[in-house]
């Protein structure tokens, strides 16, 4: 998929302020799927959600989609390490991510909906906004692709733009 330079600029203008924030960068120290960090996973979900909406000409709130997708797994723990509080991670982490995001950022209704409902149908409540539904679907696609990266020759992240926390 060919990404237009102006699309990368739009994406970077919204994502870079988040990438300067220490708790966001901490997500890189937690594995998400396979060898993919939580940070890299959230970047992929936000980027591909944005590109999908652009390609399909879906009307969407650009900032809410990118920010909400970036924060959808902002739970800040290693869910692979056994603990009673993480036993139901798939069901409870959206609430934990939302609580963390609300503690650190001012969120719109759409951003809250994206974070809270990205695990539908596990979390039962259907997404209210189209941005949340897109992120929910792209999250599942990215998760499967990240698990497939264990296969030789499979490369999922070749189109992600380089993002530096330095500006």
MIDOSE-1310 file (N, C-alpha, C; in nm, 2 decimals, decimal comma, always signed):
residues 167
xxxx	+0,09/-0,12/+0,00/+0,00/+0,00/+0,00/+0,09/+0,12/+0,00; +0,07/+0,21/-0,10/+0,15/+0,33/-0,11/+0,09/+0,44/-0,02; +0,17/+0,49/+0,07/+0,13/+0,59/+0,17/+0,18/+0,73/+0,11; +0,09/+0,82/+0,10/+0,12/+0,96/+0,05/+0,20/+1,04/+0,16
xxxx	+0,30/+1,11/+0,11/+0,37/+1,20/+0,21/+0,28/+1,29/+0,29; +0,18/+1,34/+0,23/+0,09/+1,43/+0,31/+0,01/+1,35/+0,42; -0,01/+1,23/+0,39/-0,08/+1,14/+0,50/+0,02/+1,12/+0,61; +0,14/+1,09/+0,58/+0,24/+1,07/+0,69/+0,25/+1,19/+0,77
xxxx	+0,25/+1,31/+0,71/+0,26/+1,44/+0,78/+0,15/+1,46/+0,87; +0,03/+1,43/+0,82/-0,09/+1,45/+0,91/-0,08/+1,35/+1,03; -0,05/+1,23/+1,00/-0,03/+1,13/+1,11/+0,07/+1,18/+1,21; +0,19/+1,21/+1,17/+0,30/+1,25/+1,26/+0,26/+1,38/+1,34
xxxx	+0,19/+1,47/+1,28/+0,15/+1,59/+1,35/+0,07/+1,56/+1,48; -0,01/+1,45/+1,47/-0,10/+1,42/+1,58/-0,03/+1,32/+1,67; +0,05/+1,23/+1,62/+0,11/+1,13/+1,71/+0,24/+1,18/+1,78; +0,31/+1,27/+1,73/+0,44/+1,31/+1,79/+0,43/+1,37/+1,93
xxxx	+0,33/+1,45/+1,96/+0,31/+1,50/+2,10/+0,30/+1,38/+2,20; +0,23/+1,28/+2,16/+0,21/+1,16/+2,25/+0,34/+1,09/+2,27; +0,42/+1,09/+2,16/+0,55/+1,02/+2,17/+0,66/+1,09/+2,25; +0,63/+1,20/+2,30/+0,72/+1,28/+2,39/+0,69/+1,25/+2,53
xxxx	+0,58/+1,18/+2,56/+0,53/+1,16/+2,69/+0,58/+1,03/+2,75; +0,65/+1,04/+2,86/+0,72/+0,92/+2,92/+0,63/+0,80/+2,95; +0,51/+0,81/+3,00/+0,43/+0,69/+3,02/+0,40/+0,62/+2,89; +0,39/+0,69/+2,78/+0,37/+0,63/+2,65/+0,49/+0,55/+2,61
xxxx	+0,61/+0,61/+2,62/+0,73/+0,55/+2,59/+0,76/+0,42/+2,67; +0,70/+0,42/+2,79/+0,72/+0,30/+2,88/+0,65/+0,18/+2,82; +0,55/+0,20/+2,73/+0,48/+0,09/+2,67/+0,58/+0,00/+2,59; +0,69/+0,06/+2,55/+0,79/-0,02/+2,47/+0,85/-0,13/+2,55
xxxx	+0,84/-0,12/+2,68/+0,91/-0,22/+2,77/+0,82/-0,34/+2,79; +0,70/-0,34/+2,74/+0,60/-0,45/+2,76/+0,57/-0,52/+2,62; +0,58/-0,65/+2,62/+0,55/-0,73/+2,50/+0,40/-0,73/+2,49; +0,35/-0,72/+2,36/+0,21/-0,73/+2,34/+0,18/-0,87/+2,27
xxxx	+0,22/-0,88/+2,15/+0,19/-1,01/+2,07/+0,32/-1,05/+2,01; +0,36/-1,17/+2,03/+0,49/-1,22/+1,97/+0,60/-1,14/+2,03; +0,68/-1,09/+1,94/+0,80/-1,00/+1,98/+0,76/-0,85/+1,97; +0,64/-0,82/+1,94/+0,60/-0,68/+1,92/+0,57/-0,62/+2,06
xxxx	+0,62/-0,50/+2,08/+0,60/-0,43/+2,21/+0,46/-0,37/+2,20; +0,41/-0,33/+2,32/+0,28/-0,27/+2,33/+0,28/-0,13/+2,26; +0,39/-0,06/+2,27/+0,41/+0,07/+2,20/+0,40/+0,05/+2,05; +0,47/-0,04/+1,99/+0,48/-0,07/+1,85/+0,34/-0,12/+1,80
xxxx	+0,27/-0,20/+1,88/+0,14/-0,24/+1,85/+0,04/-0,13/+1,84; +0,04/-0,04/+1,94/-0,05/+0,08/+1,94/-0,02/+0,17/+1,82; +0,11/+0,19/+1,79/+0,15/+0,27/+1,67/+0,09/+0,21/+1,54; +0,10/+0,08/+1,53/+0,05/+0,01/+1,41/-0,10/+0,03/+1,40
xxxx	-0,17/+0,01/+1,51/-0,32/+0,02/+1,51/-0,36/+0,16/+1,48; -0,29/+0,26/+1,53/-0,33/+0,40/+1,50/-0,30/+0,43/+1,36; -0,18/+0,39/+1,31/-0,15/+0,42/+1,17/-0,24/+0,35/+1,07; -0,26/+0,22/+1,08/-0,34/+0,15/+0,99/-0,48/+0,19/+1,00
xxxx	-0,53/+0,22/+1,11/-0,67/+0,27/+1,13/-0,69/+0,40/+1,04; -0,59/+0,49/+1,06/-0,59/+0,62/+0,99/-0,58/+0,59/+0,84; -0,49/+0,51/+0,79/-0,48/+0,48/+0,65/-0,60/+0,41/+0,59; -0,66/+0,32/+0,67/-0,78/+0,25/+0,62/-0,90/+0,35/+0,60
xxxx	-0,92/+0,44/+0,69/-1,02/+0,54/+0,68/-1,00/+0,63/+0,56; -0,87/+0,67/+0,54/-0,84/+0,75/+0,42/-0,87/+0,68/+0,29; -0,82/+0,55/+0,28/-0,84/+0,47/+0,16/-0,98/+0,45/+0,13; -1,06/+0,42/+0,23/-1,20/+0,39/+0,21/-1,29/+0,51/+0,21
xxxx	-1,23/+0,63/+0,22/-1,30/+0,76/+0,22/-1,41/+0,76/+0,33; -1,38/+0,71/+0,44/-1,47/+0,71/+0,56/-1,45/+0,84/+0,63; -1,56/+0,91/+0,66/-1,55/+1,04/+0,74/-1,52/+1,00/+0,88; -1,42/+1,07/+0,93/-1,37/+1,04/+1,07/-1,30/+1,16/+1,13
xxxx	-1,30/+1,15/+1,26/-1,23/+1,26/+1,34/-1,09/+1,21/+1,35; -1,00/+1,27/+1,27/-0,86/+1,23/+1,26/-0,79/+1,22/+1,39; -0,79/+1,33/+1,47/-0,72/+1,33/+1,59/-0,77/+1,23/+1,69; -0,91/+1,21/+1,70/-0,97/+1,12/+1,79/-0,93/+0,97/+1,75
xxxx	-0,93/+0,95/+1,63/-0,90/+0,81/+1,58/-0,75/+0,78/+1,61; -0,66/+0,87/+1,58/-0,52/+0,84/+1,60/-0,49/+0,83/+1,75; -0,53/+0,93/+1,83/-0,50/+0,93/+1,97/-0,57/+0,82/+2,04; -0,70/+0,79/+2,01/-0,77/+0,68/+2,08/-0,70/+0,55/+2,05
xxxx	-0,66/+0,53/+1,92/-0,59/+0,40/+1,89/-0,46/+0,39/+1,96; -0,39/+0,50/+1,97/-0,26/+0,50/+2,03/-0,27/+0,47/+2,18; -0,38/+0,50/+2,24/-0,40/+0,48/+2,39/-0,49/+0,36/+2,42; -0,53/+0,28/+2,32/-0,62/+0,17/+2,34/-0,56/+0,06/+2,43
xxxx	-0,43/+0,04/+2,43/-0,37/-0,05/+2,52/-0,28/+0,01/+2,62; -0,31/+0,12/+2,67/-0,23/+0,20/+2,77/-0,25/+0,15/+2,91; -0,23/+0,01/+2,93/-0,25/-0,05/+3,06/-0,13/-0,06/+3,14; -0,01/-0,05/+3,08/+0,12/-0,03/+3,15/+0,16/-0,15/+3,25
xxxx	+0,14/-0,27/+3,20/+0,19/-0,39/+3,28/+0,21/-0,50/+3,18; +0,29/-0,60/+3,22/+0,31/-0,72/+3,13/+0,20/-0,82/+3,16; +0,11/-0,83/+3,07/+0,00/-0,92/+3,09/+0,04/-1,07/+3,07; +0,16/-1,09/+3,02/+0,21/-1,23/+3,01/+0,25/-1,29/+3,14
xxxx	+0,28/-1,20/+3,24/+0,33/-1,25/+3,37/+0,21/-1,29/+3,45; +0,20/-1,41/+3,50/+0,08/-1,46/+3,58/+0,06/-1,37/+3,71; -0,06/-1,33/+3,72/-0,11/-1,26/+3,84/-0,26/-1,27/+3,85; -0,31/-1,28/+3,97/-0,46/-1,29/+3,98/-0,53/-1,18/+3,91
xxxx	-0,47/-1,06/+3,93/-0,54/-0,94/+3,87/-0,54/-0,93/+3,72; -0,46/-1,02/+3,66/-0,44/-1,02/+3,51/-0,51/-1,14/+3,45; -0,57/-1,22/+3,53/-0,63/-1,35/+3,48/-0,73/-1,32/+3,37; -0,80/-1,21/+3,38/-0,91/-1,18/+3,28/-0,86/-1,06/+3,19
xxxx	-0,74/-1,05/+3,16/-0,68/-0,93/+3,09/-0,76/-0,89/+2,97; -0,80/-0,99/+2,88/-0,87/-0,96/+2,76/-1,00/-0,88/+2,79; -1,06/-0,91/+2,90/-1,19/-0,85/+2,93/-1,17/-0,72/+3,01; -1,07/-0,70/+3,09/-1,06/-0,59/+3,18/-0,96/-0,48/+3,14
xxxx	-0,87/-0,51/+3,05/-0,77/-0,41/+3,02/-0,82/-0,29/+2,95; -0,93/-0,29/+2,88/-0,98/-0,16/+2,82/-1,02/-0,06/+2,93; -1,08/-0,11/+3,04/-1,11/-0,02/+3,15/-0,98/+0,03/+3,22; -0,88/-0,05/+3,23/-0,75/-0,01/+3,29/-0,69/+0,10/+3,20
xxxx	-0,69/+0,07/+3,07/-0,63/+0,16/+2,97/-0,70/+0,29/+2,97; -0,83/+0,29/+2,98/-0,91/+0,41/+2,98/-0,88/+0,49/+3,11; -0,87/+0,43/+3,22/-0,84/+0,50/+3,35/-0,70/+0,56/+3,34; -0,61/+0,49/+3,29/-0,47/+0,55/+3,28/-0,47/+0,67/+3,18
xxxx	-0,54/+0,65/+3,07/-0,54/+0,76/+2,97/-0,61/+0,88/+3,03; -0,72/+0,86/+3,10/-0,79/+0,98/+3,16/-0,70/+1,05/+3,27; -0,62/+0,97/+3,33/-0,53/+1,03/+3,43/-0,42/+1,12/+3,37; -0,38/+1,09/+3,25/-0,27/+1,16/+3,18/-0,32/+1,25/+3,07
xxxx	-0,44/+1,24/+3,01/-0,48/+1,32/+2,90/-0,62/+1,36/+2,91; -0,65/+1,47/+2,84/-0,79/+1,51/+2,82/-0,84/+1,44/+2,70; -0,95/+1,36/+2,72/-1,00/+1,28/+2,62/-1,13/+1,32/+2,57; -1,16/+1,31/+2,44/-1,29/+1,33/+2,38/-1,38/+1,21/+2,40
xxxx	-1,51/+1,23/+2,37/-1,60/+1,11/+2,38/-1,56/+1,00/+2,29; -1,52/+1,04/+2,17/-1,47/+0,94/+2,07/-1,35/+0,86/+2,12; -1,25/+0,93/+2,18/-1,13/+0,87/+2,23/-1,17/+0,77/+2,34; -1,26/+0,81/+2,43/-1,30/+0,72/+2,54/-1,37/+0,60/+2,48
xxxx	-1,45/+0,62/+2,38/-1,52/+0,50/+2,32/-1,42/+0,41/+2,25; -1,33/+0,46/+2,18/-1,22/+0,38/+2,12/-1,15/+0,29/+2,22; -1,11/+0,35/+2,33/-1,03/+0,28/+2,43/-1,12/+0,18/+2,50; -1,24/+0,22/+2,54/-1,32/+0,13/+2,62/-1,38/+0,01/+2,54
xxxx	-1,40/+0,03/+2,41/-1,47/-0,07/+2,34/-1,38/-0,14/+2,23; -1,25/-0,13/+2,24/-1,17/-0,19/+2,13/-1,17/-0,34/+2,14; -1,21/-0,40/+2,25/-1,21/-0,54/+2,26/-1,35/-0,61/+2,24; -1,44/-0,53/+2,18/-1,57/-0,59/+2,14/-1,54/-0,70/+2,05
xxxx	-1,60/-0,82/+2,06/-1,72/-0,85/+2,14/-1,69/-0,90/+2,28; -1,56/-0,92/+2,32/-1,53/-0,97/+2,45/-1,60/-0,88/+2,56; -1,59/-0,75/+2,54/-1,64/-0,66/+2,64/-1,79/-0,62/+2,62; -1,86/-0,69/+2,53/-2,00/-0,69/+2,51/-2,06/-0,55/+2,46
xxxx	-2,01/-0,44/+2,50/-2,07/-0,31/+2,46/-2,01/-0,28/+2,32; -2,11/-0,26/+2,22/-2,07/-0,23/+2,09/-2,02/-0,09/+2,08; -1,92/-0,06/+1,99/-1,87/+0,07/+1,97/-1,98/+0,17/+1,93; -1,98/+0,29/+1,99/-2,08/+0,39/+1,96/-2,04/+0,47/+1,83
xxxx	-1,91/+0,50/+1,81/-1,86/+0,58/+1,70/-1,79/+0,50/+1,60; -1,79/+0,54/+1,48/-1,73/+0,46/+1,37/-1,58/+0,45/+1,39; -1,52/+0,55/+1,45/-1,37/+0,55/+1,48/-1,34/+0,43/+1,58; -1,43/+0,41/+1,67/-1,41/+0,29/+1,77/-1,42/+0,16/+1,70
xxxx	-1,52/+0,15/+1,61/-1,54/+0,03/+1,53/-1,42/+0,00/+1,44; -1,37/+0,10/+1,37/-1,25/+0,08/+1,29/-1,13/+0,04/+1,37; -1,10/+0,10/+1,49/-0,99/+0,06/+1,57/-1,01/-0,08/+1,62; -1,13/-0,12/+1,66/-1,16/-0,25/+1,71/-1,12/-0,35/+1,60
xxxx	-1,16/-0,33/+1,47/-1,12/-0,42/+1,36/-0,98/-0,42/+1,33; -0,92/-0,31/+1,32/-0,77/-0,30/+1,29/-0,69/-0,36/+1,40; -0,73/-0,34/+1,52/-0,66/-0,40/+1,64/-0,65/-0,55/+1,62; -0,76/-0,61/+1,58/-0,76/-0,76/+1,56/-0,67/-0,80/+1,45
xxxx	-0,67/-0,73/+1,34/-0,59/-0,76/+1,22/-0,44/-0,74/+1,26; -0,41/-0,63/+1,33/-0,27/-0,61/+1,37/-0,22/-0,72/+1,47; -0,31/-0,76/+1,56/-0,27/-0,87/+1,65/-0,24/-1,00/+1,58; -0,32/-1,04/+1,49/-0,29/-1,16/+1,41/-0,16/-1,14/+1,33
xxxx	-0,15/-1,03/+1,27/-0,02/-1,01/+1,19/+0,10/-1,01/+1,28; +0,09/-0,96/+1,40/+0,21/-0,96/+1,49/+0,24/-1,10/+1,54; +0,14/-1,18/+1,56/+0,16/-1,32/+1,59/+0,22/-1,40/+1,48; +0,19/-1,36/+1,35/+0,24/-1,43/+1,24/+0,39/-1,39/+1,21
xxxx	+0,43/-1,28/+1,27/+0,57/-1,24/+1,24/+0,67/-1,35/+1,28; +0,63/-1,45/+1,36/+0,72/-1,55/+1,40/+0,76/-1,64/+1,28; +0,68/-1,63/+1,17/+0,71/-1,71/+1,05/+0,81/-1,64/+0,96; +0,91/-1,72/+0,92/+1,02/-1,66/+0,84/+0,97/-1,58/+0,71
xxxx	+1,02/-1,47/+0,69/+0,99/-1,39/+0,57/+0,87/-1,30/+0,59; +0,79/-1,32/+0,69/+0,67/-1,24/+0,71/+0,71/-1,10/+0,77; +0,67/-0,99/+0,70/+0,71/-0,86/+0,75/+0,58/-0,77/+0,74; +0,54/-0,73/+0,86/+0,42/-0,65/+0,87/+0,44/-0,50/+0,88
xxxx	+0,55/-0,46/+0,94/+0,57/-0,32/+0,97/+0,65/-0,24/+0,87; +0,65/-0,29/+0,75/+0,74/-0,22/+0,65/+0,69/-0,08/+0,61; +0,56/-0,05/+0,63/+0,51/+0,08/+0,59/+0,49/+0,18/+0,70; +0,52/+0,14/+0,83/+0,50/+0,24/+0,94/+0,61/+0,35/+0,92
xxxx	+0,57/+0,47/+0,94/+0,67/+0,58/+0,94/+0,76/+0,58/+1,06; +0,88/+0,62/+1,04/+0,97/+0,63/+1,15/+0,93/+0,74/+1,24; +0,92/+0,72/+1,37/+0,87/+0,82/+1,47/+0,98/+0,82/+1,58; +1,02/+0,94/+1,60/+1,12/+0,97/+1,71/+1,06/+1,04/+1,82
xxx	+1,09/+1,01/+1,94/+1,04/+1,09/+2,06/+1,11/+1,22/+2,07; +1,22/+1,24/+1,99/+1,29/+1,36/+2,01/+1,24/+1,48/+1,92; +1,13/+1,46/+1,85/+1,07/+1,57/+1,78/+1,06/+1,54/+1,64
